[in-house]
């Protein structure tokens, strides 16, 4: 059984995400720690779009290390430091998760991250049957 995403019509859905994700028994779960916009050389990208893209690339590299891809993500949590980044965040995310099924998602606007220059952090839970 593959991962099954749930979107009951009795609950409003206002974006490219699923309301729930069901992982089959026996699937391998993988948790990706929060990733930020720091490139492999340790440089924080200077713009929101650059940081968001780098954070997604970092998520992809961690998934790859476990033999997984973006398509294996069941749940993603995104932390933004400013609500003005909501739309640009969606635009960047769509480059990495361009089509359904979309993972279950939570987006939070927070007062700050580990470094005041960091604008976005992304963590994920993936599963592979």
C-alpha positions, -999 to +999 in steps of 0.1 A: +000+000+000+013+034-009+010+065+012-026+077+011-035+114+014-069+124+027-088+155+018-124+151+030-149+175+013-163+184+048-131+203+055-120+235+036-088+231+017-072+264+005-039+255-011-015+229-025-014+205+005-033+176+018-052+176+050-038+143+062-014+116+052-017+079+060+015+058+062+010+021+055+020-005+081+057-015+077+067+017+059+100+032+068+096+067+084+123+093+080+124+126+099+143+155+083+155+182+108+147+218+100+167+229+070+177+266+064+191+285+035+227+277+041+246+262+011+271+234+013+299+259+018+282+274+049+270+306+032+235+318+041+217+329+009+210+367+009+173+368-002+142+350+010+138+332-024+174+321-022+171+309+014+138+290+006+153+273-025+184+263-006+164+250+023+144+228-001+176+217-018+189+207+016+157+188+024+162+170-009+198+161-001+188+147+033+160+127+017+184+114-010+208+101+017+179+078+028+170+067-007+140+090-008+127+120-028+103+149-024+075+125-035+080+105-003+072+135+020+041+129+041+043+161+062+061+194+059+064+222+085+076+256+073+086+284+097+087+319+082+099+350+101+075+373+083+040+368+069+050+388+037+070+356+028+038+334+025+033+339-012+070+337-022+073+306-001+045+289-021+062+299-053+095+283-043+078+252-028+060+247-061+094+243-078+102+213-056+067+198-051+050+208-084+021+183-086-002+162-064-002+143-042+008+172-020+020+164+016+002+175+047+015+209+056+018+234+084+031+269+080+040+291+110+051+327+112+076+329+141+095+357+158+128+344+148+150+314+140+185+303+153+202+331+134+184+365+130+195+366+093+176+333+087+142+339+071+128+303+066+132+268+080+117+237+066+113+203+083+097+172+069+086+137+076+089+112+048+079+076+044+087+048+019+067+016+017 
